[in-house]
Amino acid sequence: MPPVPADTFASELRSLPASDRTAFVAAIWRARGWETAVEDGVVDAERDGERRRIRVVDPGRFGTPELDGVDTLVAARDRDAVAAAAAEAGVAYVPPGELHDLLLYGIEREAAAELYAEWFDRPLERSVAADATESTAAGLLEPVRSARPAIGENRRIVVALLLVALVGAVAAGPPLTGGGGPTPSPITAADVTAEDADGGAIGAESPTPTAMPGLGPGISRAGVVDPVALADAHVDGVRNRSRVVSWSLTSPADATTGADTFRNATVRIANTTHYEQKRLIVQGNDSERITDDIYAGGTDVFRRIAFPDRTRYARYDLAEYPATGFDANVETYLYRYFAGTEQAVVTCAIEYETDCPTYRVEIDGHPPSVLQGEVGDYEALLIVSDRGVITTIRASYTLPDSDDDGERERVRFALDYRFEPVDVTAPAWLPEARNATASGTATATATATENGTATATATATGTGTG
């Protein structure tokens, strides 16, 4: 199986917290024979008397990073303005495409695969078309068959297709008023279970478009035309609202296990500094069950990942792991499930006289171009307010048989938002997580002892962060 393409690598690189991204780059240089250390967010690399200072940044769509005192700039987003600034400053510029090549061809492939599994929580060599989806990476899980569902968005291809198509005060949040979100309760992701994977449940039926007075950010009568604008509007719209975000994903069986993988998660966000995540990954018939819990209670974010035979902890700075990181994931889902299709139908989900405060975007049988391969039975549904606040995403499709049972494999995804008062309390495992990460390292591992109790052992990660 080929390694992930450059665009997918770039997307996953951007999804890492800044400290993990820097540590990953340090690990690549270390695998190439350099001695590395991370100081103040900069990689200090030395080999044979030569020293380099390497800054690793995501410059965003408009920013220009600080270049004083560095020799090399590794950018998680390739932009001409950043490349020009680096050239003017005499700093070597390494965009994500070149870092991707360095990972694949600059070190042994086995070492590259181990690094990728350690920091990105998934295999280096895998099928992106059948890949699963999610969120804010923390670079902790070992390779457990896509334990953290993430999507390769292949943004450049999708954006090019879209351009061609176009040319041819933190508060518990009541529902949005004056054209905010839909008043009916959304379908919950909890309604989608592993047992439901036999058939589609989207119900898209190619409805007839209705007259609409206005549309939201990134939405036109052709569907989702600007995922970035819509995702930004969504994040801005939910930022100061208490909310519950639920999602579930069933991915197809693979040749190794012959069993589906089912994932679901619920994120409860009280405000910008207090939130919690509970996530479950089940491989097959409970043969491999992993729980991934996150708690933010102020300035620090703690994470507990429980494998069948061990438990791992991590601590992050809240600035690197904000609550809106969960909300920003909708950009990836929009690219994967809605962008680049010519057959989306947009209708009013709720209509008040001449106003349409909520829209339905439906796709029936015409998958987006980013879903490469033999995709069949495609259905997708998006419910979004005229302000760009997304409350529901559904997607369902099939892939060719991968476990030799004669049946096509179904992939199903569901995402729901509920805006309601949320009370977040410290989990019972928090004291152990504090103790395990108190030495100043980013991660710690609890290993089972002979009497069945867990003993926390600090594990250095090379990031030098607390």
N, C-alpha and C positions, 0 to 999 in steps of 0.2 A: 504494500500500500504506500502511495507517495506521501511525503511530508506535507503539512499544511501549507497552502499557498501564501505568498507574501502579504496579500491584503488581509487574510484571516489572522496571520501573525501580528500585523500592525494593530488590528482591532483588539486582539487579546492583550497585546503589550500595553495599550492605553487603558485597559480595564484594571490593571494592577495598581495597588496603592503606590504612591511615589517611592516610599522606602523599599518596597519589594522590587519595583522596577530597577532602582539603582543597584540593589543587591544582585539581581539577575545579570545585569551588565557586568558587574564585578566578577561574578562566577564565570562568565564567558571569557573574560580576560585572564582569569586565573587558570582556566582550562587550557589557555594558549601559552602557559608558562610564566605568566606575570605574577608577582607577589602583589596582593591587593589589600587595601583597607578603605573603609568608608569614613570620611570625616566631614561633618557639616553638610551631608548630602552629596558630596563629591567623591568619586572613586579615585584614590591615589594608587597608581599602578607603577611598579618598578621591575625592570628586568635588565640584567647585564649592564648595570650602571645607568640605564636610560629610565627617566621618570616621566610619567604623563599624569595629568589631572583631567579627569573625564567627568563632565557634567551630563546628567541624564534628566531630560525634561519632556513634558508634553506641552508644547507652546500654545496649544489651543488653536482656534481659528484666526486669532488676531494678535496674540502676544509675541514679544521678542524676548528671549531669555537673556539673563545676565551672562556675559562672556569673559569678564575680567578674571584673570588668574587661572584660566583653564586652557588645555591644549586640544581637547577633543570634545565635541558636542554630539551626544547621541539623542536624537529627537524621536519621540514616539509618534509624531505627526509630521509628514513631509510637506514643507511649505517653501515656496521660492523665496519669500522675504526672509525667512530664517536662514536658508542656505546662503543668501547674499550677505546677510549680517555676519555670518560665520566667516565667509571668505574675506570680507573687509577687515575683520579682526585677526585674520591669520589663524583661525581655529579650524581644525579638521572637522568636517561635517559628516555624520553617519546617520542617514535617514533610516526608517524601519526596514526598507527593502534591503539595504546593505547589511544591517544587523541580522536580518533573516539569512542572507547569504553567508555571513560570518559564522552564524550558528551551525548551518548545514555543512559548510565546506571548510571552515577554519579550524574545526576541531573534529575529533573522532565522532562518527555518527552515534555510536553507543553512548558516549558522554553527552552529546547534544540531547539525545532522547531522555536521559536521566535528569538533566537540568530542566528540560521542558516539563517533565512530569512533576518535578519538585515545585516549580514556581507557578505553573499554569494549571495544575491539577488535572491534566488530561494528556493523552498520548500525543507525541509529535507527529506520528504517522497514523492518519485516520481519514475517514471519508467525511469531508466537510458537509456534503449534501445531506448526510444523515445525522449530522451533529446535533446535539441538543442545545438548550438555551439557559442562560441566566447571566448573572449579575456581577456585582462588585467582587473582584477576585481578591483573595487574601494570600494566595500562594502557599497554602499549608497542606492540603490533602496530597497524599501519595497517589500514584496512578491507580484509580479504582474505577476504571471504565466510565469516564465522564461524570465523576461524582458531582461536579458543579456544572450544571447544564449551561453551556455558553455557546454562542452562535458566531460563526464567521460571517460577517456582514458583507464582505466583498464590496465595500462602498464605492470604489472607483467605477466598477462595472455598472452598478446600479445607477449612480449619478449620471454616467454617460448615457445610459438608456433613457433616463428621465429627460435629459436635455434634448435628446432626439425626439422624444414623444412631445415635448412642449413646443419645439420648433415646428414639427409636422402637427409685628406683634403676633406671637404664636398663640393660636387659639384653637380650642376644640372645635372642629369644623362642622357647622351645620351645612346642609346642602347649599350649593351655590344658588343665589337668588338673582332674579332679573336676567335669566338666560344662562344660568350656570349648568348644572348637571341634570341628568334625568331624575325625576322624582320616583319612578318605580324602582324597587329594589333590584339590583342586578343579579343575574345568575351567579352563583358562587362557584369558585373553583373546586370547592369541596364536593360539588355534585359530580365531578368527573373523577372516576375511580379507575384503578387498574383493570377492573372487570368490564368497564365500558369500552374497552379498546377495540371491540369487534366491528364497530360501525361508526359512521359519521354522526355527529350530534350538533352540527352547526345549523342546519336547516336553511342554508342560503338557497334561494330559488330564483335567482335572476329577476328581482322585482322591477317593475316599471318605474323609472325616475319620476319624482314629483317636482313641482315648481318650488324653488327655495329662494328666499329673499337675500340670503347672505351665507357665507361659509366661514370656517374657522382657519386659523393659521396652518399652513401646509396642506390644506384640503381644498380641492376644487371639485367640480362636478365629474371630473375624471377619476377621483379617488384621492389617495395620498400621493401628492406630487413633491412634497418637501419634508421628508422625515425629520431632518434636523430642526426646522422651524416648528414643527408640531411637537417634537419632544421637548424643545426649549420652553414652549408655551405650557406644556403639561407640567414640567418641573416648577415653573413660576406659579402656576395655578394651584399646586398642592403644597408648596413649600411651607406655608404657615397654617396648615390645617391638620388636625389630628386625623389619623386614617389607619385603616387596616388593608394591607395589600396581600392578596392570596394568588398563588399560581400553582399549576400542576403540569407535568409533562410525562407522557409515556413515549419512550423511544423504542425502536424495533429491536428484536433479538439480533445478536451477533453470532458470528461463526464459532466464537470461543465458548460462550455460555449457553447458547441456544435458548436464552430466556430474555424476556423484556426487562427493561429498567424503568421503574416508576419513581417519580420524584414529586414532592409537593413541598410548599413552604408557605408560611404566614409571617408577615412582618407587621408588627404593631408599632406605630409611630405616634408618641404623645406630643412631641415637639422636636425642635432641631437638635436637642442634646440628649433626649431620652427615647430610646427605642429598643426593640428586641426582635430577633428572628428565631423561628423554630423551623427547621428543615429536615426532611426525611428522604433518604435515598434507599430504595429497595431493589436489589438485583434478584430477578427470578422469584422463586417461592421462598422469600426470606432467607435465601442462602447467604446473602451479604447485605446487612442492614447498617446504615450509617446515619447518625444524627449530627446535625451541624447547627449549633445554637450561638447566637450573638447577643450581647447585652451592652448597651451604651447608657451610662448613668451620670454623665457629666463631661469630664475632660478626656476620659479613656474609654476605649471600646475593647471588650473582652470577647474571645471566641473559644468555644469548646467543641471539638470534633471527636465523636466517640465511634471508633471502629469496633468490630467484634472482639478484637484482642488487645486494644490499647486506646488511650485517650490522649489528645493533643490540645494544648492551649496556646493562645496568642494574645498579645496586647498591642493596641494601636492607638495612635493619637486621633482624637475625634476629627481633626481637620483633614486627615487623610481618609477618613471613613465616614463621611457625613450621611445623614439620613436620606438626603436627596439622591445619593448614589443608587439606591434601590429604584427610585422613580426614573432616573436617567436611563435605566435599562430599556425603557419603551422604545428608544431610538433603534436599538438593535432589532426588536420585534417588528417594528414598522418596516425596516429594510427587508427583513426576512420574509414577512408574510403579506405585505401590501404594496411595496414599491415596485415599479417596473412592470406592472401588469396593465393590459389595455382593456380589461373587461370588468373593472370595478363599477358597481352601481351605488350611487349615493342617494339616500332618501331621508326625509324627516322622520326621526324617531318620536319626537314630541313636537307638536305644532300648536302655537297660540295665535289665532287669527292670522296675521301676516308675518309673525315671527317664527323662526325655527331654532330654538335654543339647543337642540340635540340632534345629531345626525347618526345614521347607520351607514357604514361602508361595507358592502358585501361583495364577495368574489365567489363565483360558482364555476369550477371546472377549468380555470385559467390560472395556473400557478405563477407567481413572480419569477422573473428570470434568475434571481439569485439562488433559487432552489434547483440546482442542476441535477441531471440524472433523469431517470424514468419516474417522474412524479405523476401520480394518478389520483383521481377522486378528490380533487382539491376543493376545499371550502374554507372561507375565512370570514370573520365578522369583526367589525370595530364599531364601538359606540363611543362617541366623543362629543363634547359640548362645543358651542360656537366659540368658546374661549380657548379651546384646545385641551381641555381636561378629559383624559381618557378614563372611562370607567369599566370597559369590557373589551377583551380581545379573545377571540377564538380562532383556532386553526386546526384543520384535520386533513391529512392526505396519506397516501400509501406509497411505499417503495417496493422494489422487487424483492421476492422471497430471498431471505438470507439464512434461514435455518432449515431449508430443505423439507418443509412441511406442506409445500404446494400452495401456500397462501401468501398473498402480498402482505408486507409488514405495514402496520398503521402507526403513524405518528400523530399525537394529539397534544395540543397546548391550550391552556386556559389561563387567563389573567383577569382579576377583578379588583376594583377599588370600592371600599365603603368608607364614607366620611362620618365619623362618630367620635364621641369622647373616648379616649384611650387612657388607661391607667397602667403604667409600666412599673413592675416591682422587681427588685434584685432577685436573680435565680439562686437556688440552693447551692449551685456549683461555684458561685462567684468567689467565696473565700479561698477555695482551692486554686482557682485561676489566678487570683492575686498572688498567692504564695508561689505558684509555679513560675510566674513571670516576674517576680520581684527582684531578680538578680540583674535586671537591666537588659536581658536578651529578649528578643521578640517572640520566641516560641519556647515551649517546654512540653515534655512528653511524660505522661503518667503511665507507668508500666505495671502490669499485674505481678504481685508477689506470690509466694507459695501459699500464704494464708488467704489469698483472694482479695486482699486490699490493694489499693492503688498507691504507688509511690511516685511523686513528681520528681522528674530529673530535668534540670535546665539543659537546653540544647542551643548552642551558639549558632547563629544564622549568618554571621558576617556583615550584618547591617549596622551593628553598633547602635541601634535605636532601642528605646525603652518602651 
